[in-house]
Amino acid sequence: MKKILIISEKNNFIINSLREQLQEMGHHVIHVEDNPSEMKKSTEDVRLVILWADALSMEGTIYIKDRVIEDSIPVYILGDRDHVEKVKGIVPNQFIKKEFCRPVDIKEIIAATDKFIKEDKSHLKKKILVVDDSGAMLRSVKGWLEDKYQVILANSGAMAIKYLAMSRPDLILLDYEMPVCDGKQVLEMIRAESEFSDVPVVFLTNKNDRESVLSVSALKPEGYLLKTMEPKQIVETIDQYFERKKWML
């Protein structure tokens, strides 16, 4: 079951009430104090993050920001207006679904959380991991795909492998030209790990010359998409890929 993750500097009456009442409603709720090492144990399979903004450390906020971006996790922010604004300056606005400033209404937060979890269909979307060292490209691809797919972003091969060790995507869009570890090396690492060796990989890249294609043919990528293609065409090609997979099952 996907979980609701509550993060705060420490326990308080509001946090305890939220956790207990949401659990009574049948939701899987975990509370973690503001400690990145503890957060790392609890940020897998999260449907919603509720941040108690008062006195959150910068280190903890940045860690959650990174995870929220990587896994496209929606966020609720609670606390004093100044603290809420501080967190909003770090966590990208598109992931912040609601904010509740003091004096907070626990019933309102619980009702909003319950409604969101019941109506949220993002966990039913196909999951696409996009790997590219360009932040601008990652944001662009996410914008093209996020209406139809759950999009996870990785800005390096190492980050991609780390994510794969925790969760399995339905498709990987992989850049060929990356520093340190290029697309071919990343695909070699993917194919070498039995747990995710069969995850389909499509290169989304500027490299489509014969030499580049032949160098990875033995690793069996699903194909190549050029970054110069129209975004609509890229999305349609991905749609067609999943449509074919559906009929092959």
N, C-alpha and C positions, 0 to 999 in steps of 0.2 A: 504494500500500500504506500502511495506517495505521502510524504509527510509535510506538516507545517512546522517550520523551524522558527522558534522565538529566540532572539538574541538580546541580551541586556548585560549591563555591567554586573548586576547582582539581582537576586530574587527580590520581589516586593509584592505587595497585595494585588496590584493590578495584573502582574505577570502570572501569579498563582491562580487568580480568578480566571484569566483568559485560558490558561492551560487546562484547568479542571473542567470548565464549562464546555470547551471545545471537545475534550475527550469524552464527556458525557453525551455529546451529540454524535459520537462515533468517529471523530477525526483522530488521526495519528499525529500527536503533537510532541515535540521535543523542545526542551528549553536548554540553551547552552549559554554559559556566561562568556563575557567578552575576553576570549582567549583563543588566538588563532590555532594553537595546537589542538584544542578541544573542538573548534569549529571544523577542522579538517576531517574529524571522525564522523561528522554529522551532516555534511553538505551533499551527500549523494541521495538521489531520488527525492529532491525537495520540490514541492508544488508551489509553496509560498513562503517567503521570509518576512517575519514581523520584527522590525528593529525598534527597540526601545532606545531612542537617540540620546537621552540624557547621559552624559559622561562616557559615551562610547569612545574607546581609544582610536587614534588615527590608524594604528596598525590593524586593528580588527575591522574597522570600516573599509579600509583599502582591500583587505583580504576578501570581505564579502562582496565588494564592488567587482573584483576580478571574477569571482565565482558566478555572480549574477549575470555578468556579460557572457562568460563562457557557456553557461547552461540556459541562458534566457529565462531567468527566474524572476517572477514578479515580486515586488516589495511593498509592504505597508510600513510607514514610519510613524512612531508614536513619540510624544514628549513635548517639552517646552518649544515654543516657536523658534527660538534662537538655535537650539540643538537640531531641530528638524531641518532648518535652513542649512546648517553646516553639513549635515549628511547629504542633503540634496545637491550640495556643491561638489560632492564626490561620486555618488551613485548616479549614472545617467538617467535623465528624466524619463526616457521611454520605458524604463523598468519600474518606475514608481507609480503604482496603481492608486494608492490612497495615502493620505496623511491625516493624522488625528492629533491635534494640539491640545495641550492642557487648557481647561479641565476636560479630560477624556471621558467619554461615555462608554463603559464596558459593553453594555448591551448593543450599542451601535457597531462597535468593532466586531463583536461576535456575529451579529447578523450579517455584516458585510463580508466577513471571512467565510461563513457558512454558504452564503449565496455565491461567492466567487468559486469556491471549491466545487460546488454542485454544478455550476454552469460552465466551468473552464473545460475546454475540449483539447487544449494544447497537447496533453499527454497522449491523445489519440493520433496526433499528426506523425507522419514519417519524420525520422530524425536524420538531419544532414550535418555532418562535420565538415566545416570549411577551413582549409589550411593554407595560409598565405602570410608572408612576412610584411605585407602592406596593410596597415590599419585602414587606409582609405578603401582598399579593395574589399577587405572583410566587411566593412560597413555597407558598401554598395551591394555586395552579394546578399547580405542579411536583409537589406531593404527589398531586394527583388523577390526573395523567397519566403519571408516570414509570415505572409498571409496564409500560405498553404502548408508550410513545413515548420517543424521545430528546428531552429538553426543554432548550432554550437560553433563557436569561433576559436581557432588556435593560430597563434602568430609564429609558430615554429614547429618543426618536426618533433622536437622533444615534447612540446606541449600536447601535440596530437597523440603521441604514444602514451603519454601519461593519462590522457582522457580515455583512450581505448582500454586501458587497464581497469578503468572504473565502470565504463558504460559502453554499450555496443550501438553504433549508429546504423541506419539503414543504407547510407551512402556517404562516401567521402569525396569531396571536391578538393583536389590537391594541385597546388601550384608546382610547376616544374623547377623554376628558377628561384631558389631561396639560398641565403648565405648559410655557411657552416654545414648544413645537411640539406641537400637538394631533394626534389621530388622523387627522383629515382631511388635515392638512399632511403627515404621515408617509406616508399612502397616496398623495398626490400625488407625493411624491419617489420612492416605489417605482415608480409607474407611469411616471415620467419617465426611468428608467434601463433601457436596452434589455436589459442582462444579466439583470435580475431583474424586469422589468415584468410578467411573467405569473405570478409567484408568487401563489398564492391567499391572500386575506386575509379573515379573519372578525373582526368587531368583538366583543370580549368586554367589555361596558361596561354602565353604567347608563343610557346615552343611547339611547333607542329611540323618541323622538318623531318625528313625521312630518317636521318641518323638518330634523332631523339626518339622517334616512334619505335624504331627497331631495337634500340637499347633497352626498352622496357617491355617488349612484346612477350618475353618469356614469363614475366610477372603477371600477365593477364589483366591489365586494366580494362575496365568496361569501355573506355574510349577517351576521346579528346574533345573538349569544348574550348574554343578560342575566346579570350577576353575581348577581342574586337567585335564579337558577335553582338547583335542587339540584345539587351536584357530580356525582352519578351521571347526571343528565340531560345535563349538559354533556359528560361523557365519552361517553355513548351517542350524542349528536349528532355528535361528532367521529368516533367509530367508523363511524357510518353514512355520513358524508361520504367517508371513505377507502374504504369498501366500494363506494360508488357509483363512485368514481374508478377502482377496480380493474376494474369491469365495463365502463367506458367506454374502456379501453385497447385 
